[in-house]
Amino acid sequence: MNDVELSGAVLDVEPNDQGFIEGELKRSAMAFLAPRALTISHGEEWERRRGFNESVLASGDIEELRAPVLEAVSGEFRTRVGSVDETRERMRAVMRRVVLGDTGKQETVIEIDQLMGVVRSPLRRILFGWRYRGRKRRFYEGLSDAYQSAAEPALAGRARTVGTLPQPEALEQMPHWMFTFTGSGTDLLVRTMALVGSRPAVLGRVRAEIDLAGAEPLAYTEACLLEAGRLFAPVTRTFHQAPEGAYVGTREIAGGMEIAHYFPWQQRDETEDPTANEFRPERWLDDPVGSLEQYPNLFLRGPRSCPGHDLIMFVCQSAMAALLGAGQQISGRSLAADPLPLTFPEQDLRFG
């Protein structure tokens, strides 16, 4: 769907049976691993789980998480990386410390990527899903151990002390927290570093901001992350439906019809924005609120916005600062000038 109006109508209201809820494709995929996950919830269950996720992830004010997250990121990214896979491995180590705590099992950290691979593959779920029962059991045993033993500020420890969900339900919120680091978080970090590193003027401005920032927010660095996410969405699609049907303007949405949002089309529409295929971080500085409304693809918006938005943005900013401080540069020839390609040219990357 390349329809900003319809996408906005879905995202701007809380998920409920009288409006829009998660689509069947989305529900069946995530239910394989976490049937009570926030992303496939609606109504009263969504309200409870949303409040829990916001509390644990410190949505809107991550001050209490900044120091431990910065320590974890700085420790893992103190030296340069040589590939996307190595970057993902470093983020996996950060995720273990931030989510599970120092006692978190490495096996649990590895298993989330394997299980999310099945979540994203309908064919593997249908034909071979039964083979993963033992892996899922071991995965949740690892989460349970972390939940019981981790101390704050590890997210597993915070999940225990927040106490607004029973343990089994709380554990099913954690796979999304974990995979964000090694999935969309890693993609966002690499793509931003590559765009910045391919443009000397942008790289100079980011370096200067990091050098001078101290405790101040990295506004331009954050704008680069948001712009990279707009151009090359780490999460490209999501699915919803209206159980009772709905009207958006003069259009009728049939009950149960699957609505597929495909974000890259929405964010690259040159009829609406002549600069849509250009890397312009300044657009987020000029009007950050308006930009989030116009380009909601990275973290969605409104009630359905990602409750971990502030946390993963801080992780990516901190990793950029650490890598640039270590002399890291990632670049790509096709990223050096506008207009940019429609898909991210990973094979074109140079790590230096």
Stockholm file with secondary structure:
# STOCKHOLM 1.0

chainA/1-352         MNDVELSGAVLDVEPNDQGFIEGELKRSAMAFLAPRALTISHGEEWERRRGFNESVLASGDIEELRAPVLEAVSGEFRTRVGSVDETRERMRAVMRRVVLGDTGKQETVIEIDQLMGVVRSPLRRILFGWRYRGRKRRFYEGLSDAYQSAAEPALAGRARTVGTLPQPEALEQMPHWMFTFTGSGTDLLVRTMALVGSRPAVLGRVRAEIDLAGAEPLAYTEACLLEAGRLFAPVTRTFHQAPEGAYVGTREIAGGMEIAHYFPWQQRDETEDPTANEFRPERWLDDPVGSLEQYPNLFLRGPRSCPGHDLIMFVCQSAMAALLGAGQQISGRSLAADPLPLTFPEQDLRFG
#=GR chainA/1-352 SS CCCHHHHHHHHTSCCCTTSCEECHHHHHHHHTTCTTCGGGCCHHHHHHHHHHHHHHTTTTCCHHHHHHHHHHHHHHSSSCCCSHHHHHHHHHHHHIIIIICTTCCHHHHHHHHHHHHHHTCHHHHHHHGGGGHHHHHHHHHHHHHHHHHCCTTSHHHHHHHHCSSCHHHHHTTHHHHHHHIIIIIHHHHHHHHHHHHTCHHHHHHHHHHHHHHTTSCCHHHHHHHHHHHHHSCSSCEEEEECTTCEEETTEEECTTCCEEEEHHHHHTCTTTCTTTTSCCTHHHHHCHHHHHHHCCTTTCCGGGSCTTHHHHHHHHHHHHHHHHHTTCCEEEGGGSSSSCCSSCCGGGEEEC
#=GC SS_cons         CCCHHHHHHHHTSCCCTTSCEECHHHHHHHHTTCTTCGGGCCHHHHHHHHHHHHHHTTTTCCHHHHHHHHHHHHHHSSSCCCSHHHHHHHHHHHHIIIIICTTCCHHHHHHHHHHHHHHTCHHHHHHHGGGGHHHHHHHHHHHHHHHHHCCTTSHHHHHHHHCSSCHHHHHTTHHHHHHHIIIIIHHHHHHHHHHHHTCHHHHHHHHHHHHHHTTSCCHHHHHHHHHHHHHSCSSCEEEEECTTCEEETTEEECTTCCEEEEHHHHHTCTTTCTTTTSCCTHHHHHCHHHHHHHCCTTTCCGGGSCTTHHHHHHHHHHHHHHHHHTTCCEEEGGGSSSSCCSSCCGGGEEEC
//
